[in-house]
Amino acid sequence: MHVFQAAEKLNKLLGAIPENLRWLFDAGYTGYTAARGFDKRRKPNKQAVALTTENDSQHFFTRSP
């Protein structure tokens, strides 16, 4: 019952946001995520380290921060 009340209140809250502001947020967020994805494909991961074993196969490990 509480979940339905929370969902109903959230729908009312989001419904109060003007449509133009919602479109602006959506466009900005979509552009941001697209740019991040493009950068991640273009630049190599600095935290990934390739280690070569005796049989020359590569294993990738991630450094812990």
Secondary structure as GFF3:
##gff-version 3
##sequence-region A 1 65
A	DSSP	alpha_helix	2	15	.	.	.	ID=ss1
A	DSSP	alpha_helix	19	42	.	.	.	ID=ss2
A	DSSP	beta_strand	48	52	.	.	.	ID=ss3
A	DSSP	beta_strand	58	62	.	.	.	ID=ss4
###
